[in-house]
Amino acid sequence: MTARDYPIIAALLILALFIWIHDLSWMMQPADTLPILLAIPCMFWLGSPWKFLPGAFRVPTGGLAVTTGAFIIGIVTGWMFLLAISWTVLLWSWLSIRIEPADRRRIAKLLILPMMAFPWLLLDAQAVGWWFRLSGSWAAGEFFSLTGFHVVQDGTRLLIQGLPVEVTAACSGMHSLQSMLIAGSALAYIILGHHPIYWLNLPLLVVISWIANTVRIVAIALAALAVSPEFAAGLFHEWGGWGVLILMFGLCWAIFTLQRTLLNNKTAQA
């Protein structure tokens, strides 16, 4: 890295700060905020050691056009997703020229982290959050019905043994999904980053996030039934975000480790 790289690094930092403060409504809980803020540092940690080629950085015309176009449209429309794309394209336009060719495929696997370093899922994907809430409510209702409770479901509202349980937007799972894609993709890179199966596990993170969020809904309802609705909606609900993140991380670790073991056994037999 040379002094001529510093302007592009400064531009990346300024743009990232601008995107983060563009809409501060995503900074609700530490369990939701910290993974987003740590995504970019995590990428550079996992990508080490970094080997930069000598010479100055030249901005590719195509990358600059995509970055500028996506950024302008994102500002005009308010779509955080386009702002995340513009930042990630600019980052890769710099890295793909400055790092060793042998490292480019390895580093490209980490680009999911800067994409998830901006809260576009929380701000742009309300429809996904609604389906997470609706399907999670249905699954929780089925669980309580199978275990002998009397359940009435009306959309995202449950009546369990006469106790009303509302699965609100805060329980949509979008915050945990954003955190899951960050923590899960980092863990997948550590365990399976050497194998093409790494890419197939990224969509699996969405399924794991849904499972963990549904478990959270069930746990909150059980707390309300066993203790009190005030307890369930208070401290138990507040710490539920960390519990979901830990549960998802544990599920990911178990699934990825099993896959690595199976791949190693297959290689050994071959």
SERO-4910 file (N, C-alpha, C, O; in steps of 0.05 Angstrom, whole numbers):
BEGIN
 pado doro    nc1    nc2    nc3   cac1   cac2   cac3    cc1    cc2    cc3    oc1    oc2    oc3
  Met    A     17    -24      0      0      0      0     18     25      0     37     26     15
  Thr    A     11     44    -16     26     69    -18      9     93    -10    -15     90     -5
  Ala    A     22    116     -9      8    140     -1    -14    147    -21    -33    161    -14
  Arg    A    -12    137    -46    -32    143    -66    -58    128    -61    -79    134    -72
  Asp    A    -56    108    -43    -81     93    -36    -97    108    -14   -121    102    -11
  Tyr    A    -84    126      0    -98    138     22   -123    154     14   -142    154     29
  Pro    A   -123    168     -8   -147    183    -16   -171    164    -20   -194    171    -12
  Ile    A   -167    141    -32   -189    123    -36   -199    111    -10   -223    106     -6
  Ile    A   -180    105      8   -187     95     35   -204    116     50   -224    110     63
  Ala    A   -195    141     48   -209    163     61   -237    166     49   -257    170     64
  Ala    A   -239    164     23   -265    166     10   -284    143     19   -307    147     23
  Leu    A   -273    119     21   -289     96     30   -299    101     59   -322     95     64
  Leu    A   -282    111     76   -290    116    104   -311    137    105   -331    134    120
  Ile    A   -308    159     90   -327    181     91   -354    171     80   -375    178     91
  Leu    A   -354    156     58   -379    146     46   -393    127     65   -417    128     68
  Ala    A   -377    109     78   -389     91     97   -402    106    120   -425     99    128
  Leu    A   -389    126    131   -400    142    153   -426    156    144   -445    157    158
  Phe    A   -425    166    119   -449    180    109   -473    161    106   -495    168    113
  Ile    A   -468    137     96   -489    117     93   -500    108    120   -524    106    123
  Trp    A   -483    105    140   -492     96    166   -509    117    180   -529    110    192
  Ile    A   -502    143    177   -517    163    191   -540    174    173   -555    192    182
  His    A   -543    163    149   -564    172    131   -592    167    143   -610    182    140
  Asp    A   -594    145    158   -618    138    172   -610    122    197   -601     99    195
  Leu    A   -614    134    220   -604    123    245   -625    105    259   -620     96    281
  Ser    A   -647    100    246   -668     84    259   -660     55    263   -673     40    278
  Trp    A   -639     46    250   -630     18    252   -614     13    278   -610    -10    286
  Met    A   -605     35    291   -589     32    316   -608     29    340   -612     48    355
  Met    A   -620      6    342   -640      1    363   -629    -14    387   -631     -6    410
  Gln    A   -616    -37    381   -606    -54    402   -576    -61    396   -569    -63    373
  Pro    A   -559    -63    417   -531    -70    412   -528    -96    397   -509    -99    380
  Ala    A   -545   -116    401   -543   -141    387   -548   -138    358   -539   -155    342
  Asp    A   -562   -117    350   -567   -112    321   -547    -93    309   -539    -96    286
  Thr    A   -537    -74    325   -519    -53    315   -490    -62    313   -477    -57    292
  Leu    A   -480    -76    333   -452    -83    334   -443   -101    310   -422    -95    298
  Pro    A   -458   -122    303   -450   -138    280   -447   -122    254   -429   -127    238
  Ile    A   -464   -102    250   -463    -85    226   -437    -69    227   -423    -67    206
  Leu    A   -431    -57    249   -408    -40    251   -382    -56    250   -361    -45    243
  Leu    A   -383    -81    258   -359    -98    258   -355   -113    232   -334   -127    229
  Ala    A   -373   -112    213   -372   -128    189   -347   -121    173   -333   -139    164
  Ile    A   -341    -95    168   -318    -88    152   -292    -94    165   -274   -106    153
  Pro    A   -288    -87    191   -264    -96    205   -260   -126    204   -238   -136    202
  Cys    A   -282   -141    206   -281   -170    205   -271   -180    178   -255   -199    176
  Met    A   -280   -167    156   -270   -174    130   -240   -171    127   -226   -188    117
  Phe    A   -230   -148    137   -201   -144    135   -185   -162    153   -162   -168    147
  Trp    A   -197   -170    175   -184   -189    193   -183   -217    180   -162   -230    180
  Leu    A   -205   -226    169   -206   -252    156   -189   -253    131   -179   -274    123
  Gly    A   -186   -230    117   -172   -230     92   -142   -228     95   -127   -230     75
  Ser    A   -132   -224    119   -103   -222    123    -89   -250    119   -102   -270    124
  Pro    A    -64   -250    111    -47   -227    106    -53   -214     79    -58   -227     59
  Trp    A    -52   -187     78    -58   -172     54    -32   -167     39    -12   -157     50
  Lys    A    -31   -174     13     -7   -169     -3    -15   -151    -26    -29   -158    -45
  Phe    A     -5   -126    -25    -11   -106    -45     10   -105    -66     34   -107    -61
  Leu    A      1   -101    -90     19    -98   -113     31    -70   -113     18    -51   -104
  Pro    A     55    -67   -123     67    -40   -125     53    -23   -146     41    -34   -164
  Gly    A     55      3   -144     43     20   -164     19     36   -153     10     30   -131
  Ala    A     10     54   -169    -12     72   -160    -39     59   -167    -41     41   -184
  Phe    A    -59     68   -154    -86     59   -159   -100     76   -180    -99    101   -178
  Arg    A   -112     63   -200   -127     77   -220   -156     68   -219   -161     43   -219
  Val    A   -175     86   -217   -203     78   -215   -213     68   -241   -212     83   -261
  Pro    A   -222     43   -243   -233     32   -268   -258     48   -276   -275     54   -259
  Thr    A   -261     53   -302   -284     69   -311   -310     55   -305   -329     68   -296
  Gly    A   -311     29   -310   -336     14   -305   -344     15   -275   -367     19   -269
  Gly    A   -325      9   -258   -330      9   -229   -339     36   -219   -357     38   -202
  Leu    A   -326     58   -229   -334     85   -221   -362     92   -231   -377    105   -216
  Ala    A   -369     83   -255   -396     89   -265   -417     74   -249   -438     87   -242
  Val    A   -413     49   -242   -432     34   -226   -435     46   -198   -457     50   -188
  Thr    A   -412     53   -187   -412     65   -160   -427     91   -159   -444     95   -142
  Thr    A   -421    109   -178   -434    135   -179   -464    132   -184   -480    145   -171
  Gly    A   -471    116   -204   -499    112   -211   -516    101   -188   -537    111   -182
  Ala    A   -505     79   -176   -520     67   -154   -522     86   -130   -542     86   -116
  Phe    A   -501    101   -125   -501    119   -102   -522    142   -106   -537    148    -88
  Ile    A   -523    153   -130   -542    175   -135   -570    164   -134   -587    177   -121
  Ile    A   -576    141   -147   -603    130   -146   -610    123   -117   -633    127   -109
  Gly    A   -591    112   -102   -597    105    -74   -604    129    -57   -622    128    -40
  Ile    A   -591    152    -62   -597    176    -47   -624    186    -55   -640    194    -37
  Val    A   -630    186    -81   -656    197    -90   -679    180    -81   -700    191    -72
  Thr    A   -676    154    -83   -698    136    -76   -699    128    -46   -720    119    -36
  Gly    A   -677    132    -32   -675    123     -4   -670     94     -1   -673     83     21
  Trp    A   -662     80    -22   -657     51    -20   -628     47    -10   -609     52    -23
  Met    A   -627     37     15   -601     31     27   -586      9     12   -562      9     12
  Phe    A   -601     -9     -1   -588    -31    -16   -570    -20    -38   -548    -30    -42
  Leu    A   -579      1    -52   -563     12    -73   -538     26    -62   -517     26    -74
  Leu    A   -541     39    -39   -518     51    -26   -497     30    -18   -473     34    -21
  Ala    A   -507      7     -8   -489    -14     -1   -475    -26    -25   -451    -32    -24
  Ile    A   -489    -28    -48   -477    -38    -72   -455    -18    -82   -433    -27    -89
  Ser    A   -461      7    -82   -442     27    -91   -416     26    -75   -394     28    -85
  Trp    A   -419     23    -48   -395     23    -31   -379     -2    -36   -354     -1    -37
  Thr    A   -393    -25    -38   -379    -50    -42   -365    -51    -69   -342    -61    -71
  Val    A   -377    -41    -90   -365    -40   -117   -340    -22   -116   -320    -29   -128
  Leu    A   -342      0   -102   -318     18   -100   -296      4    -85   -273      6    -93
  Leu    A   -303    -10    -64   -282    -25    -49   -269    -46    -66   -244    -48    -66
  Trp    A   -285    -61    -81   -274    -82    -97   -258    -71   -121   -238    -83   -130
  Ser    A   -267    -48   -131   -252    -36   -153   -223    -29   -144   -204    -31   -160
  Trp    A   -221    -21   -119   -194    -15   -108   -179    -41   -102   -156    -44   -111
  Leu    A   -192    -60    -88   -177    -83    -79   -169   -101   -103   -147   -112   -103
  Ser    A   -187   -105   -122   -182   -123   -144   -158   -115   -161   -145   -132   -173
  Ile    A   -150    -90   -160   -127    -80   -175   -102    -80   -157    -80    -84   -167
  Arg    A   -106    -76   -131    -83    -72   -114    -73    -98   -101    -50    -98    -92
  Ile    A    -89   -118    -99    -80   -143    -86    -69   -163   -106    -74   -160   -130
  Glu    A    -54   -182    -96    -43   -203   -113    -64   -218   -128    -85   -224   -116
  Pro    A    -60   -225   -153    -81   -240   -168    -88   -266   -155   -111   -275   -156
  Ala    A    -69   -279   -142    -75   -305   -129    -94   -302   -105   -106   -322    -97
  Asp    A    -96   -278    -94   -113   -273    -71   -141   -264    -78   -158   -262    -60
  Arg    A   -146   -257   -103   -171   -244   -110   -195   -263   -106   -216   -254    -96
  Arg    A   -193   -288   -114   -215   -306   -110   -221   -310    -80   -244   -311    -72
  Arg    A   -200   -312    -64   -204   -315    -35   -217   -291    -23   -236   -294     -7
  Ile    A   -209   -267    -30   -220   -242    -19   -248   -238    -29   -265   -227    -15
  Ala    A   -254   -246    -54   -281   -242    -65   -302   -256    -48   -325   -248    -47
  Lys    A   -295   -278    -35   -314   -293    -18   -322   -276      7   -342   -282     19
  Leu    A   -306   -256     13   -312   -239     36   -329   -215     30   -336   -200     48
  Leu    A   -336   -211      5   -351   -187     -3   -379   -186      9   -392   -165      9
  Ile    A   -389   -209     18   -415   -209     31   -414   -192     57   -435   -181     65
  Leu    A   -391   -190     69   -389   -174     94   -392   -144     89   -409   -132    103
  Pro    A   -378   -132     70   -384   -103     66   -412    -98     55   -424    -77     60
  Met    A   -424   -117     40   -452   -114     32   -471   -114     56   -491    -99     55
  Met    A   -464   -130     76   -482   -131    100   -473   -111    121   -486   -109    142
  Ala    A   -453    -95    115   -444    -74    134   -461    -50    135   -456    -31    150
  Phe    A   -482    -50    118   -501    -28    117   -529    -39    120   -536    -60    109
  Pro    A   -546    -26    136   -572    -39    145   -594    -38    125   -616    -30    130
  Trp    A   -588    -48    100   -609    -47     79   -631    -68     85   -654    -64     77
  Leu    A   -624    -90     98   -645   -110    104   -664    -98    124   -688   -103    122
  Leu    A   -654    -83    143   -671    -72    164   -689    -49    153   -712    -46    162
  Leu    A   -679    -34    133   -693    -11    124   -708    -15     98   -728     -1     93
  Asp    A   -699    -34     81   -712    -37     55   -729    -62     52   -746    -63     34
  Ala    A   -726    -81     70   -739   -107     66   -762   -112     85   -764   -132     98
  Gln    A   -781    -92     86   -804    -95    104   -821   -119     96   -832   -132    114
  Ala    A   -823   -124     70   -840   -147     61   -828   -173     71   -843   -191     79
  Val    A   -802   -176     71   -789   -200     81   -794   -203    111   -800   -224    121
  Gly    A   -793   -180    125   -798   -180    154   -827   -189    160   -831   -203    180
  Trp    A   -846   -180    143   -874   -188    147   -877   -219    145   -891   -231    161
  Trp    A   -864   -230    125   -867   -259    121   -852   -275    143   -861   -296    151
  Phe    A   -830   -263    153   -817   -275    176   -836   -276    200   -838   -295    214
  Arg    A   -850   -253    205   -868   -251    227   -891   -271    224   -899   -285    243
  Leu    A   -903   -271    200   -927   -287    195   -921   -317    197   -935   -332    211
  Ser    A   -899   -325    184   -892   -354    185   -882   -362    212   -887   -384    221
  Gly    A   -868   -344    226   -859   -350    253   -882   -353    272   -882   -370    290
  Ser    A   -903   -335    269   -927   -338    286   -941   -364    281   -950   -377    299
  Trp    A   -943   -372    255   -956   -397    248   -941   -420    261   -953   -438    272
  Ala    A   -914   -420    258   -899   -443    268   -901   -444    299   -903   -466    310
  Ala    A   -900   -420    312   -903   -420    341   -931   -430    350   -933   -445    369
  Gly    A   -951   -422    335   -978   -432    340   -980   -462    337   -993   -475    354
  Glu    A   -968   -473    317   -968   -502    313   -954   -516    335   -962   -537    344
  Phe    A   -932   -505    344   -917   -517    367   -934   -519    391   -936   -540    404
  Phe    A   -947   -497    399   -964   -497    423   -988   -515    420   -997   -527    439
  Ser    A   -999   -516    395  -1022   -534    391  -1014   -563    394  -1028   -578    407
  Leu    A   -990   -570    384   -981   -598    386   -974   -606    415   -975   -629    422
  Thr    A   -967   -586    431   -960   -592    459   -984   -589    478   -981   -589    502
  Gly    A  -1008   -587    466  -1032   -588    483  -1045   -562    491  -1064   -562    505
  Phe    A  -1034   -539    482  -1045   -513    488  -1068   -507    469  -1068   -515    446
  His    A  -1087   -491    478  -1108   -481    461  -1098   -456    448  -1092   -436    461
  Val    A  -1098   -456    421  -1086   -433    406  -1105   -423    385  -1118   -439    371
  Val    A  -1108   -397    383  -1123   -384    362  -1104   -364    349  -1092   -347    362
  Gln    A  -1100   -367    322  -1083   -349    308  -1099   -330    290  -1117   -339    276
  Asp    A  -1091   -305    290  -1103   -285    272  -1079   -269    261  -1071   -249    273
  Gly    A  -1069   -277    238  -1046   -264    226  -1022   -267    244  -1013   -290    249
  Thr    A  -1010   -245    254   -987   -246    271   -995   -245    301   -978   -241    318
  Arg    A  -1021   -248    307  -1031   -248    334  -1037   -277    342  -1050   -292    327
  Leu    A  -1029   -284    366  -1035   -311    377  -1050   -307    404  -1044   -289    419
  Leu    A  -1069   -325    408  -1083   -326    434  -1077   -354    445  -1089   -374    436
  Ile    A  -1059   -356    465  -1050   -381    475  -1061   -384    504  -1054   -370    522
  Gln    A  -1079   -403    507  -1092   -407    533  -1105   -381    544  -1104   -376    568
  Gly    A  -1115   -365    525  -1128   -340    533  -1108   -317    535  -1117   -294    540
  Leu    A  -1082   -323    533  -1062   -302    535  -1055   -291    507  -1047   -306    490
  Pro    A  -1059   -264    502  -1053   -253    476  -1023   -249    473  -1009   -239    490
  Val    A  -1013   -258    450   -984   -255    443   -983   -242    415   -993   -253    395
  Glu    A   -972   -218    414   -970   -203    389   -941   -205    379   -922   -196    392
  Val    A   -937   -215    354   -911   -216    342   -908   -190    326   -916   -188    303
  Thr    A   -895   -170    339   -893   -144    327   -870   -142    308   -855   -162    304
  Ala    A   -866   -119    296   -844   -115    277   -817   -119    290   -798   -127    277
  Ala    A   -815   -114    316   -790   -118    330   -783   -147    331   -759   -154    335
  Cys    A   -803   -165    328   -798   -194    328   -798   -205    299   -801   -229    296
  Ser    A   -794   -188    279   -795   -198    252   -771   -215    244   -773   -231    226
  Gly    A   -749   -211    259   -725   -227    253   -707   -213    233   -686   -224    227
  Met    A   -714   -189    224   -696   -175    205   -670   -167    217   -649   -168    205
  His    A   -671   -159    243   -646   -152    256   -629   -176    260   -605   -175    255
  Ser    A   -641   -198    268   -625   -223    271   -616   -234    244   -594   -246    243
  Leu    A   -632   -230    223   -623   -239    196   -599   -223    187   -580   -235    176
  Gln    A   -598   -197    191   -575   -181    183   -551   -190    199   -529   -194    187
  Ser    A   -554   -194    225   -531   -203    242   -523   -231    234   -499   -238    235
  Met    A   -543   -248    227   -536   -276    220   -520   -277    195   -501   -293    193
  Leu    A   -527   -261    175   -512   -262    150   -484   -252    153   -466   -260    139
  Ile    A   -480   -235    173   -453   -226    179   -437   -247    194   -416   -256    185
  Ala    A   -448   -255    217   -434   -275    234   -432   -302    220   -411   -315    221
  Gly    A   -453   -310    206   -454   -336    193   -435   -338    170   -422   -358    166
  Ser    A   -434   -316    153   -416   -317    130   -387   -316    139   -370   -328    126
  Ala    A   -381   -302    161   -354   -302    172   -346   -330    182   -324   -339    176
  Leu    A   -365   -343    196   -359   -370    206   -357   -389    182   -340   -407    183
  Ala    A   -374   -386    162   -372   -404    139   -345   -401    125   -334   -420    115
  Tyr    A   -335   -376    124   -309   -372    111   -287   -385    127   -268   -397    115
  Ile    A   -288   -383    153   -268   -395    170   -267   -425    167   -246   -438    166
  Ile    A   -291   -438    167   -293   -467    167   -293   -479    139   -280   -500    134
  Leu    A   -306   -465    119   -310   -477     93   -300   -459     70   -305   -464     47
  Gly    A   -285   -438     77   -276   -419     57   -259   -431     35   -257   -419     14
  His    A   -246   -453     40   -229   -466     20   -244   -482      0   -232   -491    -20
  His    A   -270   -486      3   -285   -504    -14   -308   -488    -27   -319   -470    -15
  Pro    A   -315   -495    -53   -337   -481    -66   -364   -484    -52   -382   -468    -57
  Ile    A   -367   -504    -34   -392   -507    -20   -398   -483     -2   -420   -480      8
  Tyr    A   -378   -467      3   -381   -442     18   -405   -426      8   -421   -416     23
  Trp    A   -406   -423    -19   -427   -406    -31   -455   -418    -27   -474   -403    -24
  Leu    A   -457   -444    -26   -483   -457    -22   -494   -453      6   -518   -456     10
  Asn    A   -476   -447     25   -485   -444     52   -496   -416     59   -509   -413     79
  Leu    A   -491   -397     41   -501   -370     47   -531   -369     47   -543   -357     65
  Pro    A   -546   -381     27   -575   -381     29   -585   -397     54   -606   -391     64
  Leu    A   -569   -416     63   -577   -432     87   -579   -414    111   -594   -420    130
  Leu    A   -563   -393    112   -563   -375    135   -591   -362    139   -599   -357    162
  Val    A   -605   -358    117   -632   -346    120   -651   -366    134   -667   -358    151
  Val    A   -648   -392    127   -665   -412    140   -658   -415    170   -676   -417    186
  Ile    A   -632   -414    176   -624   -416    204   -634   -392    220   -642   -395    243
  Ser    A   -633   -369    207   -643   -345    221   -672   -347    227   -682   -339    248
  Trp    A   -688   -357    207   -716   -361    212   -722   -380    235   -739   -375    252
  Ile    A   -707   -402    235   -710   -422    257   -705   -410    284   -720   -413    303
  Ala    A   -682   -395    286   -675   -383    311   -695   -362    320   -702   -360    343
  Asn    A   -705   -346    301   -725   -326    308   -751   -338    317   -764   -328    335
  Thr    A   -759   -360    305   -783   -374    313   -780   -386    341   -799   -385    357
  Val    A   -756   -396    347   -751   -406    374   -753   -383    394   -763   -387    416
  Arg    A   -744   -359    385   -747   -336    403   -776   -329    409   -783   -323    431
  Ile    A   -793   -330    388   -821   -325    392   -834   -345    412   -849   -337    430
  Val    A   -827   -370    408   -837   -391    426   -827   -387    455   -842   -389    474
  Ala    A   -801   -379    458   -790   -375    484   -803   -352    498   -809   -353    522
  Ile    A   -809   -330    484   -822   -307    496   -850   -314    505   -859   -306    526
  Ala    A   -864   -329    488   -892   -337    495   -891   -355    520   -908   -353    537
  Leu    A   -872   -374    521   -869   -391    544   -863   -375    569   -874   -381    591
  Ala    A   -846   -354    567   -840   -337    590   -865   -323    599   -869   -319    623
  Ala    A   -881   -314    581   -906   -300    588   -925   -319    602   -939   -311    621
  Leu    A   -927   -343    593   -945   -363    605   -934   -372    632   -950   -375    651
  Ala    A   -908   -376    635   -897   -388    659   -893   -367    681   -896   -373    704
  Val    A   -885   -342    673   -879   -321    693   -900   -299    691   -919   -298    708
  Ser    A   -897   -282    672   -917   -260    668   -912   -246    642   -889   -247    632
  Pro    A   -933   -234    630   -928   -219    605   -908   -196    609   -893   -190    590
  Glu    A   -908   -184    633   -890   -162    637   -861   -171    636   -843   -158    625
  Phe    A   -855   -195    648   -828   -206    647   -820   -213    619   -798   -207    611
  Ala    A   -838   -225    604   -832   -232    576   -827   -208    559   -810   -209    541
  Ala    A   -842   -186    563   -839   -162    546   -817   -144    556   -809   -125    543
  Gly    A   -806   -150    580   -785   -133    591   -757   -144    586   -747   -145    564
  Leu    A   -744   -151    608   -716   -160    607   -712   -184    589   -693   -186    575
  Phe    A   -731   -203    591   -729   -227    574   -729   -221    545   -713   -232    529
  His    A   -746   -203    537   -748   -195    508   -723   -179    500   -713   -182    478
  Glu    A   -713   -162    518   -690   -145    512   -665   -162    507   -650   -157    488
  Trp    A   -661   -183    523   -638   -200    519   -642   -222    499   -624   -238    493
  Gly    A   -666   -223    489   -672   -244    469   -656   -242    444   -649   -262    431
  Gly    A   -649   -217    436   -632   -213    412   -605   -227    414   -596   -239    395
  Trp    A   -593   -224    437   -567   -237    441   -571   -267    441   -554   -282    431
  Gly    A   -592   -277    454   -597   -305    454   -601   -317    426   -591   -339    421
  Val    A   -616   -303    409   -620   -312    382   -594   -313    367   -588   -332    352
  Leu    A   -577   -292    370   -551   -291    357   -533   -315    365   -520   -327    349
  Ile    A   -533   -320    391   -517   -343    401   -528   -369    391   -512   -387    383
  Leu    A   -554   -372    390   -566   -397    380   -560   -401    351   -552   -423    343
  Met    A   -562   -380    335   -556   -382    306   -526   -389    302   -520   -405    285
  Phe    A   -509   -376    318   -481   -381    315   -475   -410    321   -458   -423    308
  Gly    A   -488   -421    342   -484   -449    349   -494   -468    328   -480   -488    321
  Leu    A   -517   -462    316   -527   -479    294   -509   -478    270   -503   -499    258
  Cys    A   -499   -454    263   -481   -452    240   -456   -467    245   -446   -482    228
  Trp    A   -444   -464    269   -419   -478    275   -423   -509    272   -406   -522    261
  Ala    A   -445   -519    283   -450   -548    281   -453   -557    252   -442   -578    244
  Ile    A   -469   -542    236   -474   -550    209   -449   -548    192   -443   -566    176
  Phe    A   -434   -526    195   -410   -522    178   -388   -543    186   -374   -553    169
  Thr    A   -386   -548    212   -366   -568    221   -372   -595    210   -354   -610    202
  Leu    A   -398   -603    211   -406   -629    200   -399   -631    170   -389   -651    161
  Gln    A   -405   -609    155   -398   -610    127   -368   -612    122   -359   -627    104
  Arg    A   -352   -598    138   -323   -600    135   -313   -628    141   -296   -639    127
  Thr    A   -325   -641    161   -317   -668    168   -324   -687    145   -308   -705    138
  Leu    A   -348   -684    134   -356   -702    112   -338   -697     87   -331   -716     74
  Leu    A   -331   -672     82   -314   -666     59   -286   -678     63   -274   -688     45
  Asn    A   -276   -675     88   -249   -686     93   -249   -717     91   -230   -728     81
  Asn    A   -271   -730    101   -272   -759     98   -274   -768     69   -262   -787     61
  Lys    A   -289   -753     54   -292   -759     25   -265   -756     11   -258   -772     -6
  Thr    A   -250   -735     18   -224   -731      6   -205   -753     14   -189   -762     -3
  Ala    A   -206   -761     39   -188   -781     49   -194   -808     35   -175   -823     28
  Gln    A   -219   -814     31   -226   -839     18   -218   -839    -12   -210   -860    -23
  Ala    A   -220   -816    -24   -212   -814    -52   -182   -817    -55   -171   -816    -78
***
